[in-house]
Amino acid sequence: MTVAENTPVTVNRNERILAYMVASSLGLSLICIVVTLIGSMAAANKAEGLWPLITILPTVGLPIGFILIVVLLITTAIRRSRAARDDAK
């Protein structure tokens, strides 16, 4: 069975990968923020174990997530403009 050449592609692989990267980066950062808040309320010793990683991860993950959102928006805009240009012909 062959695929027709005129079938539109709604989301390509790069956009899907970027979307999952955004979701995982921001989701993990938000989970770490919540865990840090819970640890602060429980008066946990944040100098040992995984606490330094859990505390620092949002400072790296959130900016990376927002940069990936911008990249995703740019790639989506480029794809849509190319699709509109091809439809106009």
C-alpha positions in Angstrom: 0.0 0.0 0.0 1.4 3.4 -1.0 0.9 6.8 0.6 -0.6 9.5 -1.6 1.8 12.3 -2.4 -0.8 15.0 -1.8 -1.6 14.1 1.8 -0.7 17.0 4.1 1.7 16.5 7.0 0.2 18.1 10.1 3.2 17.9 12.5 6.6 16.8 11.5 9.0 14.8 13.6 11.2 17.8 14.6 8.2 19.7 16.0 7.1 16.7 17.9 10.5 16.2 19.4 10.8 19.8 20.4 7.3 19.7 22.0 8.3 16.7 24.1 11.6 18.4 25.1 9.7 21.5 26.2 7.2 19.4 28.2 9.9 17.3 29.9 12.1 20.3 30.7 9.4 22.5 32.1 7.6 19.6 33.8 10.7 18.3 35.5 11.6 21.8 36.6 8.1 22.4 38.1 8.2 19.1 39.9 11.6 20.0 41.4 10.2 23.4 42.5 7.2 21.6 44.3 9.6 19.1 45.9 11.8 21.9 47.1 8.8 23.7 48.6 7.7 20.5 50.3 11.3 19.8 51.6 11.4 23.4 53.0 8.2 22.8 54.9 9.5 19.5 56.2 12.8 21.2 57.3 14.9 18.7 55.3 18.7 19.0 55.2 19.3 20.4 51.7 23.1 20.1 51.9 23.3 16.3 51.3 21.8 13.7 49.0 19.9 14.7 45.9 18.8 18.1 47.3 21.5 20.2 45.7 20.5 18.8 42.3 16.8 19.2 43.0 17.4 22.8 44.1 19.6 23.8 41.1 17.7 22.0 38.3 14.9 24.6 37.9 17.5 27.3 37.4 18.8 25.5 34.3 15.6 23.7 33.2 13.2 26.7 33.0 15.4 28.8 30.7 16.1 25.9 28.5 12.4 25.1 28.3 11.5 28.7 27.4 14.3 28.8 24.7 12.9 25.5 23.3 9.4 27.1 23.2 10.7 30.0 21.1 12.5 27.5 18.8 9.3 25.5 18.5 7.3 28.6 17.6 9.8 29.6 15.0 9.9 26.2 13.3 6.1 26.1 13.4 5.8 29.5 11.8 8.4 28.6 9.1 6.5 25.3 8.3 3.1 27.2 8.1 4.5 29.9 5.9 6.0 27.3 3.5 2.7 25.4 3.5 0.7 28.6 2.7 3.2 29.6 0.0 2.8 26.1 -1.6 -1.0 26.3 -1.4 -1.0 29.7 -3.1 0.8 28.3 -6.2 
